[in-house]
Amino acid sequence: MKVVLSTLNSKFIHSSLALRYLRAYGRTRGQAYDIVEYTINMPVLDIISDLTEHEADVVGFACYIWNIDMTLHVASLIKAVKPKVKIVLGGPEVSYTARRILEAHSYIDYIVQGEGEEVFAELVARLEANQSPFEPEITGLLGRETSDDLHILASNNSALTMTADRGVTKIKGSETIAEVADLGSIPFPYDESDMVDLEHKIIYYESSRGCPFSCQYCLSGNANTVRFFPQERTFQELQWFVDHKVKQVKFVDRTFNCAKHHHLPLMQWMHDVDTNTNFHLEMEPVLMGAEEVALLSTAPKGRMQIEVGVQSTNADTLKAIRRYNDWGHICEVIAPVIKAGRTHVHMDLIVGLPHEPYERFAQSFNDVFSLTPHALQIGFLKLLQGSGLERSDEFHYVYDPKAPYEVLASHVMPYEDIRFLKHFEDVFERFYNSERLRTVFGYLGQRLIKEKASAFHYFETLTKAWLQQGLHQRKLNDRDQMAFLHAYFKAQGDVISQELLEYDCLVSFGGKVRGDELGLPKQTKELLQAGEAFWRDEALVRKYIPTYRFVEWRRIRQDYCEHTVTLGTAHILGAITEESMSAYEKAGLSKVTLIIDVKQRQTPFVRPEVVAS
């Protein structure tokens, strides 16, 4: 029997850990499954064409909020052209609504609810043996028993009396969410072939399953339990990733740091191992202590990055969603990690939670912003099917009934506010969260905090300017976006931000994004002549660039830019000290010309004045 496992990833760089777990466990039962992955951006008919080439008897789909509608469409067409193929769904998007989906979609044969390794393998074994998947019942499997299935049973059981007509179906089975009791029974999901297939994709991994919390917007804590993979095995598997020079291992553990006996040894291993691999961890800040802070603050730069879900700092909101944040403790453990600069910190907020109107959300935003995380992600509440908030009618939610079930209004947040915050999130994501504009927004963040100004209202004003120019209705390239920001800073009279943006443009785009509207005129011959004497003096240049050797002008102009800025900007960029700034001011100078390495191999420095001989 031919079994194919598939899913529709949201992007090409994503991959499915779930399918590889199913394949690995199936091998322990002597079963072989093929894995074929697509994306939601591919044409449906292309997916159908490719899937049907496999001539499968069973096709299983992993279902999530980003792919459920398209998956159902694909499944319906597969059944239409290959009616004998058994269609099996699994994943979080169908685990809590299995009966509803089976009733609404007659082309679905079976749904695996919860962890699918044991359930799916047993289903395949029964189908291969022409045995009923429902007698005896398989925990976690709900499906459609057809009259054809009953005829199979009759052929294996002479005592069974046939009363149903062919074509009649009945939904049968278990509606229990399955869990694998011994995670050690599931083999490592990757093999050598995956390292070729996934070379340019994100590698997902987990060391535990479940969550100790019961957040009402989430499904992970429904069982309120956590189980761990064997720790020694986890060390070996992480070493396998390191040996294969995997760029990033993204842990999907819902709360990586939920048990010190488990996560501290793993973090210490990541801290100490000799590798360029980055490890992405979802951390619960309330459970972090001095040990975690020390490891994250002293690890090699870029070794670990953490995602911290705050969601809200409003006590009433947190109580309603059964989340128990301690904001003082969060500040105590996260601030030193950010300050140390060794670990990338990503923090999350959610728009649309109970009891959090627009201005109270602004306060949550300002609270989190005050820590100056490397990224502040603004998400929008989704009423996941089977979550506590989805089952409640207390908060008068208006939401899209189609996946991903995003909230449009609540008892305290009208649609107009959520609509504006969608634009706010877009602008904030483009600029503050952009890796390309770290210098200017790092400066702005510190300035807003020092001045005790509302960061939310700063970006609110920026968003309004964006909307007034109708930029939300246009497709913009990098140059367009930088030009908008440069003009905005100019209108605000914010010279330092203008110049720091110019610096970010030079180093982020390799000096290739230029123009008068960006304060970066093209390097004409006249502009270049001013620094010619400096670049020809190799001994002098080597005082600033030790490896310098004059080869050709083209190479110099590719790697370095000469840019004039005010003293304040030069100081922020580390080109002059406070003492030298005072000396420049006493000499009546307000600006200096910097040499900027667009590859950021060294700090910008002031170009010395050289008299050509």
KEZATI-57418 format. One record per residue: x, y, z of N, C-alpha, C in turn; residue in three letters. Coordinates in steps of 0.1 Angstrom, whole numbers, plus 5000, padded with zeros to 4 digits. Layout:
! KEZATI-57418
XYZXYZXYZala
...
END
This chain:
! KEZATI-57418
500849885000500050005000500950125000met
500650224991501450344990500850454999lys
501650515007501250625017502050745014val
501350855012502050985010501551085020val
502551155026502251255036502551385030leu
501651485033501851615026501351735036ser
501851845032501351975039501552085030thr
500852195032501052325025501752425035leu
503052445034503752535042503352675038asn
503552775048503252915045504252975036ser
505552925037506652985029507552865024lys
508352895014509252795009510252755019phe
510652845028511752825037511252735049ile
509952715050509452635061509452485058his
509452395068509452255066508552195076ser
508152075074507152005084507951905092ser
508051935105508551845115507551725117leu
506251765118505251665120505251545111ala
505451575098505451465088506651375090leu
507751435093508951355095508851275108arg
508151315118507951235129507051115125tyr
506051135118505151025113505950925105leu
506850975096507650885088508550795096arg
509250865106510150795114509550685123ala
508350725128507650625137507150515128tyr
506650545116506150445107507150335104gly
508450375103509450285100509650185111arg
509350225123509450125134508350015133thr
507350045125506249945123506349875109arg
507549895103507749835090507049905078gly
506650035081505850105071506750215064gln
506550245052507250345044506350445039ala
506550575042505750685037506650785029tyr
506050835018506750945011506251075016asp
507151175016506851315021506951405009ile
505851475006505851584996505351715002val
506051815001505651945007505452054996glu
504452134998504152244989504052374997tyr
503652484991503352604998501952654994thr
501452745002500052794999500152894988ile
501252924983501453014971501452944958asn
501352814958501452734946500052714940met
499852704927498552674921498052544926pro
496752534929496152414934496252304924val
496052334911496052224901497452174899leu
498452254902499852204901500052104913asp
499552134924499652044936498951914933ile
497751924927496951804924497751714914ile
498251774904498951704894500151634900ser
500951694908502051634914501651514924asp
500651544932500251444942499751314935leu
498951334925498351214918499451134911thr
500551194907501651114901502151004911glu
501951024924502450934933501650804934his
500450804928499550684928499350634942glu
499050724951498950674965497650614968ala
497650524978496350464983495850544995asp
496750605002496450695014497250825013val
496550935014497251065014496851135028val
497851165035497651235048498151385047gly
497351475053497651615052497751675067phe
498851745069499051815082498351955081ala
497351985090496552105088496752205099cys
496952335095497152445104496252565099tyr
496252665107495352775104495752845091ile
496952835087497352905075497052825062trp
496752695064496552615052495252535051asn
494452545061493252455062492352475050ile
491952595046491052615035491552555022asp
492852585019493452535007493652385008met
493952325020494152185021492852115018thr
491752165024490352105021490052105006leu
490452215000490252224985491052124978his
492252104981493152004975492551864978val
492251844990491651704994490451674986ala
489551774984488251744977488551714962ser
489551774956489851754942490551614941leu
491451584950492051444950491051344951ile
490051354959488951254961488151254948lys
487951364942487151374929487751294918ala
489051304917489751244905490351104909val
490451074922490950944927490050904938lys
488850864936487850834946488250724956pro
489150634952489450524961490550564971lys
491150674969492250724978491650754991val
492250705002491850745016492450875020lys
491650975023492151105027492151115043ile
493351145048493451155063493951295066val
493351355076493751485081494351475095leu
495251555098495751565112496351705115gly
496751735127497251865130496351945139gly
496852055145496052125155494752185149pro
494652215136493552285131492352185129glu
492552055130491451965129491251875142val
492151885151492151795162490951825172ser
490551945172489451985182488152005175tyr
488051985162486852005155486551885145thr
487051775148487051655139485651615134ala
484751605144483451565140482751665131arg
482951795134482351905126482951895112arg
484251875110484851865097484351745089ile
484251635096483751515089482351535084leu
481551595092480151615089480051715077glu
480951815076480851915066481551875053ala
482451785053483251745042483351595039his
482451555031482251405029483451335023ser
484351415017485551355010486651325020tyr
486551355032487551325043487151195049ile
488151095049487850965054488150955069asp
489351005073489750995087490451125092tyr
490251145105490951255112491751205124ile
493051235124493851205136493851325145val
493451295158493351405168494451405177gln
495251505178496351515187497651455181gly
498451395189499751345184499551215176glu
500051225163499651125154500451005151gly
501650995157502550895154501950755155glu
501450725167500950585170499650565163glu
498750675163497450665157497550635142val
498350715135498450705120499050565117phe
500050525124500750395121499750285122ala
498950285133497950185135496850185124glu
496450305120495450315109496050255097leu
497250285093497850225081497950075082val
498250025094498349875096497049815094ala
495949875099494649815097494149825083arg
494449925076494049935062494849835053leu
496149825056496949725049496349585051glu
495849555063495349425066493849405063ala
493249505057491849505054490949485067asn
491449545077490749545090490049675093gln
488949675101488349795104489149885113ser
489250015110489950105119489250135132pro
487950085133487150125144486850015154phe
487149885150486849775159488049685160glu
488849695170488649785182489049925179pro
488550015187488750165185490150205187glu
490650295178491950355179491850485186ile
492450505198492350625205492950745196thr
492050845194492550965187492150955172gly
491450855168491050845154489550845152leu
489050945145487650955142487550955127leu
486550885122486450865107485150825102gly
485150795090483850765083483850615079arg
482950545085482850405082481750385070glu
482250335059481350325048480850185047thr
479850165039479250025037480349935031ser
481349995024482449915019483249855030asp
483449935040484149895052483449775059asp
482149785059481349685066481449555058leu
481449565045481649445037482949375039his
484049455041485349405045485249325058ile
484549385068484349325081483649195079leu
482549195071481749075069482648955063ala
483548995054484348885048485348825058ser
485648905069486548855080485848805092asn
484548825092483748785104482348735099asn
482248605098481048545093479848575101ser
480048605114478948635123478348775121ala
479048855113478548995111477448995100leu
476249055104475149055094475149195087thr
475149195074475049315066473649375065met
473449495070472149555068472249695061thr
473549745060473649875054473749865039ala
473249965031473449965017474850025014asp
475349985002476650044998476550194996arg
477550265001477550414999477150485012gly
476450415021476050475034477250485043val
477450605049478550625058478050665072thr
478950635081478650665095479950715102lys
479850825109481050875116481250795129ile
482450735130482650645142484050675147lys
484350615159485650615164485850695177gly
487050735180487350805192487350955190ser
486951025200487051175200488051225211glu
488851135215489951165225491151225218thr
491751325224493051375219494151285223ile
494851235213495851135215497151195220ala
497851125229499251165233500051045233glu
501351055229502350945230502850945244val
502650835251503050835265504550835267ala
505250765258506750755259507350825247asp
507750945248508351015236509550955231leu
510250875240511450805236511150705225gly
509950665224509550565214509550615200ser
509550755198509550815185510950845181ile
511350785170512750805165513050955161pro
514350985160514851115155514251135141phe
513551245138512851265126513651285113pro
514951325115515651365103516651255099tyr
517051255086518051165081518951245071asp
519851175065520851245056520151305044glu
519151245039518451295028517751435031ser
517251445044516651575048517651685047asp
518951655051519951765051520151815037met
519851735027520051785013518751865009val
517551805012516351865009516051995016asp
516552005028516252115037517452215038leu
518352205029519552285030519252435032glu
518252485025517952625025516652655033his
516252565041514952575049515252575064lys
514252615071514352625086514252475091ile
515152435100515052305107514352325120ile
513152255121512452255134512752135142tyr
512652155155513052045165512252065178tyr
512051965185511451975199512051885209glu
512151925221512651845232511651815242ser
510451875240509251845249507951865241ser
506951815247505551835242504651875253arg
503651965249502752015259503152145265gly
502352195274502552325280501952325294cys
502652385304502152375318501052485320pro
500852575310499952685312498552655305phe
497652745308496252725302495752855296ser
496552915288496153045281494953015272cys
493953105274492653075267492653115253gln
493753175247493753195233494553095225tyr
495052995232495952895227495452755229cys
495952655221495552515222496552435229leu
497852485230498952405236498752365250ser
497952445258497852415272496552345275gly
495852295265494552225267494652105277asn
495752035275495951915284496651955296ala
497352065297497952115308499052025314asn
499751955305500751855309501951885300thr
503151845305504351845297505151715298val
505551665286506451545286507751575278arg
508751505282510051535277510651415269phe
511351455258512151355252513451315260phe
513951195259515151165268516251265266pro
516851315277517751425276519051385269gln
519651265272520851225266520651215250glu
519551165246519251155232519151295226arg
518651385233518551525228519951585226thr
520851565235522251605233522751555220phe
522551425218523151355206522551415193gln
521251445194520551495182521051645179glu
521151715189521651855187523151855182leu
523951755186525251745181525151705166gln
524151625162524051585148523751715140trp
522951805145522651925137523952005136phe
524752015147525952095147526952025137val
527051895137527951825128527551855113asp
526351875111525851895097525752045094his
526352125103526452275101525052335097lys
524052295105522752355103522752505107val
522252595099522352735103521552765115lys
520252725116519452745127518552625131gln
518452595143517552495149516552565156val
515252555151514152635158513352535166lys
513452545179512752465189511252505188phe
510352405187508952435187508352395201val
509152365211508652345225507852475228asp
506652455233505752565236506252655248arg
506852585257507552655268508852585271thr
509952625264511152555265511752545279phe
511552655287512152665300511152625311asn
510352525309509352495319509852405330cys
511052345329511552255339513052275339ala
513652325350515052345351515952225349lys
515452105354516251985352516351955338his
515452005329515451965315516252075307his
515852205309516352305299517652365303his
518052365316519352425319520452345314leu
520552215315521652145309521652165293pro
520552175287520452195273521052335269leu
520652435277521152575274522652575277met
523152505287524552505290525352445278gln
524752335273525352275261525452365249trp
524352435247524252535235525252645238met
525452685250526352795254527752755251his
528152625254529552585254529952525240asp
529052465232529452395221530152485210val
531052425203531852505193531052495180asp
530352595176529452595164529052735160thr
528652745148527952865143526452855142asn
525952735146524552715146523852805156thr
522652855152521852935161520652855166asn
520352875179519252795185518152895189phe
516952875184515752965187514952895197his
514652965208513952905219512752995223leu
511552935226510453015231510553005247glu
510753115253510953115268509753185275met
509453135286508453195295509153285305glu
509053415305509953495313509653485328pro
508453445332508153435346508953315352val
509253215343510053105348511553115347leu
511953235342513453255341514053305354met
515253265356515953305369517353345365gly
518153355376519553395374520353305365ala
520053175365520853085357520653105342glu
519353125339519053145324519553285320glu
519453385328519953515325521453505322val
522153435331523653425330524053355317ala
523353255313523653175301523353265289leu
522253325289521853415277522753535276leu
523253585287524053705287525553685284ser
525953555285527353525283527653435271thr
526553385265526753295253527453365242ala
528153295233528653365221527553435213pro
527953555208526953635202526253555190lys
524953555191524153485180523953345182gly
524453285193524353145196522853105199arg
522253195207520853165210519953295207met
518753275204517753385204516553335210gln
515853425217514653385225513453465220ile
512353395221511053455218510253455231glu
509853575235509153595249507753645247val
506753565250505353605248504853675261gly
504753805260504253885271502653895269val
502253935257500853945252500154065258gln
500354095270499654215276500354235290ser
500254365295500754395308499554435317thr
498354415312497154455319496654345328asn
496554365341496154265350494754205347ala
493854285343492454235340492454145328asp
493254185318493454105306494053965310thr
495153975317495853845320494953755328leu
494153805337493253725345492253655336lys
491753725326490653675317491253565309ala
492553575305493053475296493853365303ile
493853375317494553275326496053275323arg
496553395322498053405321498553485332arg
499653445338500053505351501453565350tyr
501453685343502753755342503053835355asn
504353845357504853935368505754035361asp
505254155358505954245349507254285356trp
507254305369508554345375509554235373gly
509154105374510154005373510553995358his
509654015349510054015334511154115332ile
510954235337511954335335513254295341cys
513254235353514454195360515254095352glu
514554005345515353895338515553925323val
514754005317514954035303515854155300ile
515754255308516654375306518054345306ala
518654265315520054235314520454155302pro
519554065297519853985285520054085273val
519054175272519154265261520354355262ile
520654405274521754495276523054425272lys
523154295276524454215273524754205258ala
523654205250523854215235524354085229gly
524253975237524653845231523553765225arg
522353785230521153705226520153795220thr
519653755208518553835202517253805210his
516553915214515353895221514153945213val
513153865211511953895204510853885214his
510053995215508953995224507554015217met
506553955223505253955216504154025224asp
503254085216502054145222500854095213leu
499654095218498454055211497354165211ile
496954205200495854305199494554225200val
493554275207492254225207491854135219gly
492754125229492554045241491454115250leu
490754035258489754085267490254205276pro
489354305277489554415287490754505283his
491154495270492354585266491954675255glu
491354785257490954885246492254945241pro
492055035231493155095223494255155232tyr
493855245241494855315249495455225259glu
494755125264495455025273496454935266arg
496154905253497054835245498354925243phe
498055055241499255145240500155135252ala
499555125264500355105276501154985276gln
500554865272501254745271502454755261ser
502154825250503254845240504354925246phe
504055035253505055115259505855045270asn
505154955277505854875288506954785281asp
506554715271507454625265508554705257val
508154805250509154895243510254945252phe
509854975265510855035274512054935276ser
511854815273512954715274513854715262leu
513454785251514154795238514454655233thr
513554565231513854435225514254455211pro
514954355206515454365192514254355182his
513254285186512054285178510854285187ala
509854365184508554365192507454325182leu
506954205183506054155174504554185179gln
503854255170502454285173501554175166ile
500954095173500053995167498554035169gly
497653965162496253995163495553875167phe
494653885177494053765183493353685173leu
493553555173492853465164492053365173lys
490753345171489953265179490153115174leu
491253055178491552915174490352825178leu
490052735168488952645171489352545182gln
488552555193488752465204489452545216gly
489852665214490452745224489352795234ser
489852835246488852885256488153005251gly
488853105245488153225240487153195229leu
487453095221486553065210485253005216glu
485352935227484152865233483352965241arg
483953085244483253185253482553285244ser
481353335249480653445243480653565251asp
481553575261481553685271482053815265glu
482953805255483653925251483153975237phe
482053925233481353975221482253995209his
483053885206483953895195483253885181tyr
483753975173483353965158484653925152val
484653815144485853755138485553695125tyr
486553675117486453605104486253455107asp
485053405102484853265105485753165097pro
486453215087487453135080488853155086lys
489553045085490953055091491753165084ala
492553245092492953205106492153265117pro
490853295114489853335125490253465132tyr
490753555125491253675131490153765136glu
490353825148489353905155489254045148val
488054085146487754215139487254325149leu
486654275160486154375170485954295183ala
485854365194485554295207484754395216ser
484454355228483654435237484354565240his
485654575238486254705242487154765230val
487254685219488054735208487254735195met
486654845191485954855178486754825166pro
486054795155486754755143487754865138tyr
487354995140488155105135489455105142glu
489555075155490755075162491654955157asp
491054835155491854725150492354745136ile
491554805128491954835114493154935114arg
493155035123494255125124495555055129phe
495354965139496454895145497054795135leu
496354755125496854665114497854755106lys
497554875103498454965096499655005105his
499355025118500455055128501454935128phe
500954815128501854695129502654685116glu
502054725105502754715092503954815092asp
503654935096504755045096505755005107val
505354965118506354925129507254805124phe
506654715117507354595112508354635102glu
507954725093508854775082510054845087arg
509854925098510955015102511654965115phe
510854965126511554935139512054785139tyr
511254695135511654555135512654515124asn
512954605115513854575104515254565109ser
515854455105517354445108518154545101glu
517654615091518454705083518454845090arg
517654875099517555005105517855005120leu
518754925124519054905138519555035144arg
520455105137521055225143520155335146thr
519355375136518455485138517355455148val
516755335147515655305157516255265170phe
517455225171518055205184518255345191gly
518655435183518855575189517455635193tyr
516455615184515155675187514555605199leu
514655475200514155405212514755465225gly
516055475225516655525237516255665240gln
516055745230515655885232514255895237arg
513355815232511955815237511955775251leu
512655675255512755625269513255735278ile
514455795274515055895282514156015284lys
513456055273512456165274511156135281glu
510956005284509755955290508555985281lys
508755975268507755995258507055865255ala
505855875249505155755246505655705232ser
506255585232506755525220505555495211ala
504455445217503255415209502755535202phe
502755645208502155765201503155815191his
504455795193505455825182505155745170tyr
505055615171504755535159503355555154phe
502455595163501055625158501155745149glu
501855845152502055965143502755925130thr
503755845131504455795119503455725110leu
502555635116501555565108500555655102thr
500155755109499255845103499855925091lys
501055955092501756015080501855925069ala
502055795071502155695061500755675054trp
499655685062498355665056497955795049leu
498355905054497956035047498556045033gln
499655975031500355975018499855855009gln
498955775015498355665007499355555004gly
500455545013501455445010501055305013leu
499955295021499455165024498755095012his
498555175002497855134990498855114978gln
500155124981501155114970502155004974arg
502654944963503754854965505054924965lys
505754934976506955014977508254934977leu
509254984970510554924971511354984983asn
512554934985513354984996513655134995asp
513955184983514255324982513055404985arg
511855364981510555444984510355454999asp
510555345006510355335021511355425028gln
512655415024513655495030513455645027met
512955675015512655815012511555875021ala
510455795023509355835032509955865046phe
510755775051511255795065512155915066leu
512955935055513956045055513156175055his
512156185047511256305046510556335059ala
510156225066509456235078510356295089tyr
511556245090512456295100512856445097phe
512956475084513256615080512056705084lys
510856665082509656745086509656765101ala
510156665109510156675123511356755128gln
512256795119513456875123514456785130gly
514356655128515256555135516456515127asp
517456605128518656595119519456465122val
519556435135520356315139519656185133ile
518356175134517656055129517856055114ser
517756165107518056165093519356115089gln
520456155097521756115093522055965097glu
521455925108521555785112520855695102leu
519755745096519055665086519955655073leu
520655765070521555765059522655665061glu
523155655073524155555077523655415075tyr
522455395080521855255079521655225064asp
521255315056521055295042522355245035cys
523455315039524755285034525155145037leu
525055105050525554975054524654865051val
523354885051522354785049522254745034ser
522454845026522254815011523554825004phe
524654825011525954825005526354944997gly
525755055001525955184993525255194980gly
524355104977523755094964522455174964lys
521755194975520555274976520955414979val
520955504969521355634970520355734963arg
520555864966519755964959519556084968gly
519356194962519156324969518056314980asp
517056244976515856234986516256144998glu
517356084998517856005009518956075016leu
519356195011520556265017521856195013gly
521756115002522956034998523156054983leu
523656174979523956194965524956104959pro
524856074946525755984940527256034942lys
528155944943529555984945530156024932gln
529956154929530556214917532056224918thr
532656254907534056274906534456384916lys
533656494916534056614924533956574939glu
532956494943532856454957534056364961leu
534456284951535556184955536856254955leu
537056354948538456424948538856474962gln
537856514970538156564983538956464992ala
538656334990539356234998540456164991gly
540756204979541756134971543156124978glu
543556234983544856244989544956145001ala
543856135009543856035020544055895015phe
543255855005543355715000544655674994trp
545355774988546655754982547755734992arg
547555785004548555775015548455645022asp
549055535017548755405023549155395038glu
550255455042550755455056549655515065ala
549155625060548155695068546855615069leu
546355565058545155485058545255365067val
546455305068546655175076546555205091arg
546655335095546355365109544955345112lys
544055355102542655335105542155195099tyr
542755155088542355025082543654945081ile
543954865091545254795091545554715079pro
544654655073544854565061544854635048thr
544754775048544554845036545754845026tyr
545454825013546454845003545854904991arg
546355004985545755074974545854984962phe
544754944956544754854944544154934933val
542854974935542155044924541055124930glu
540655234924539655314929538255244930trp
538055164920536755094920536455014933arg
537454944937537354864949537154954962arg
537855064962537655154974536255204974ile
535755244962534355304962533255204964arg
533555074962532654974965532554944980gln
533654954987533654915001533555025011asp
533855155006533855265015533055385010tyr
532355455019531655575015532155695024cys
532255805018532555925026531356015027glu
530956035040529656105042529856205053his
529356325051529456435061528256435070thr
528456435083527356435093527756535104val
526656565112526856655124527656585134thr
528156665144529056605154528256505163leu
526956535166526156455174526056315168gly
525856305155525656185148527056105148thr
528156175146529456115146529756055159ala
529256115170529456065183528655935185his
527455935181526555815182527155705175ile
527755725163528355625155529655575160leu
530155635170531455595176532655655169gly
532455755161533555815153534355915161ala
533655975170534356075179533956065193ile
534756095202534456095217533856225221thr
533356235233532756355238533856465239glu
535056425243536156515244536456575230glu
536556495220536956545207535756625201ser
534556595205533456665200533556815205met
533956825218534056955224535157035217ser
536256965213537357025206536957075192ala
536156995185535657045172534757165174tyr
533857165184532957275186533757405189glu
534857395197535657505200536357565188lys
536657475179537257515166536257565156ala
534957575160533957635152533457535141gly
533757405143533257305134531957235139leu
530957225130529757155134529557025127ser
530356995117530256875109531656815106lys
531656685104532856615100532556515089val
533556475081533356375071533856245076thr
532956145075533256015080533655915068leu
534455825071534755715062533855595068ile
532955545060532055445064532255315056ile
532655205063532755075057531455015055asp
530955005043529654955040529454805044val
530554735046530454595050530654585065lys
530654695072530754705087531854625093gln
532954615087534054545093534754625103arg
534454765104535054845114534154965116gln
534455035127533655145131533955265122thr
532955355119533255475111534255565117pro
535055625110536055715115536155845107phe
536555955114536656085107537856085097val
537556125085538656135075539556245078arg
540856215080541756325083541956415071pro
542256535073542456625062543956615058glu
544156585045545456565039545656655028val
546856725029547156815018547956745007val
547356734995548056664984549356724981ala
550356644978551656694975551756734960ser
END
